[in-house]
Amino acid sequence: MMKNSILLLSIAALAACSKPRQKSLTVQNPLETERTEIVSIPVATLDSLFPSFTPGNLTVRAPGDDHHSILQWVDEDGDGKPERLLFEASLKGKEHKTFILEETQHPVHDTVRTGTYGRFVPERIDDFAWENNRVAFRTYGPEAQRLVDAGEKGGTLSSGIDCWLKRVEYSIIDPWYKKNTAGGSYHHDDGEGYDPYHVGASRGCGGLGVLIGDSLYVSKNFVSHRVLANGPLRTTFELTYAPWSAAGAMVRERKVISIDRNSQLCRMEAHVTSDSTLANVTLGIALHDKKGEVKADSAQGWFRYWEPMDDSELGTAIVIDPARVLRYADYRTTKKDMSHLYVMAAAPRQDAVVYYTGFGWKKAGEVASAEAWDLYLQDFAQRMASPVTVRFEK
């Protein structure tokens, strides 16, 4: 009898140990409209829920659903250990949606669809390029500046942001650069999209500076880079610029840039500091040949330009917390590359200027008109002002 009791206790203990540990969490959408968001959970929170867990052995799923969500673990400080868990949640208006966090016995391997990607491109004079499944961007690095400073051909002197107009969901950065080095050109559309967007000396799509009078003071090319995350849901990287002068004030600039899957816009966290008081941090959208239309909603914090682009049309935009905005200006001049939609933000004392910038290309199919672009920006601004909330069940 004693042996049978011990055996039963052992079986019960084994069953308890083998049963997956679970915790439920609720993601709440405060808005009336549907939305899909990347939910972020600090690993410190997970440590308290699942002591000694292994990231590869943790899954997220909806109750009653055997298919787990696509996850991304993010190492924010480069120490080899993740600080954040990301997963995607689709929510109806005002929905409270429950998810199950579950610790499994064996690692779970995702079959990942195209998500996000970014990298330094030394084979193309030190560009840095980034993309998701809808849009792509690049900016210019130290070798491109060295060529200009040395009076050699092929360089670019700019801290502006270039738009790569893609119309496929899969990654195009590596194939386009490979095509370029093999004698082809990403300035020609072979069916995937192309780069017709001109940056030059402008701010391009969301570059920054300090505006004093009619003069915009800006940095040169980035001097260093650091990739913080690449994955199915989010790419994050850091660019640092050499100190630059704004009417005698020395300015230091560092940007942390993120792009999420399915978004037309990327997030810019601009750390702009000076020993002097800066009048503003000005964000710019190039107006090119000034044939487009500027529209803005200062109360919501979105500012856009809609323009012809070869045989199609393009919308570019900036979205920012309206409390940070001093004013905006539709600035047009005969000086080459100097016509901009300017958004002047209050210069930070301690924190960064956070804003979003990006584009919608009519030919890609996601944004069909200027009116559709306006609706997208309205919705985006509302979502940024009313983020989803996450609550763990006790």
Secondary structure, 3 states (H helix, E strand, C coil): CHHHHHHHHHHHHHHHHHCCEEEEEEEECCCCCCEEEEEEEEHHHHHHHCCCCCHHHEEEECCCCCCCCCEEEECCCCCCCCCEEEEEEEECCCCEEEEEEEECCCCCCCCCCCCCEEEEEHHHCCEEEEECCCCEEEECCHHHHHHHHCCCCCCCCCCCEEEEEECCCCCCHHHHHHHHHCCCCCCCCCCCEECCCCCCCCCEEEEEEEEECCEEECCCCEEEEEEEECCCCEEEEEEEEEEEEECCEEEEEEEEEEEECCCCEEEEEEEEEECCCCCCEEEEEECCCCCCEEEEECCCCEEEEEEEECCEEEEEEEEECHHHEEEEEEECCCCCCCCEEEEEECCCCCCCEEEEEEEEEHHHCCCCCHHHHHHHHHHHHHHHHCCCEEEECC
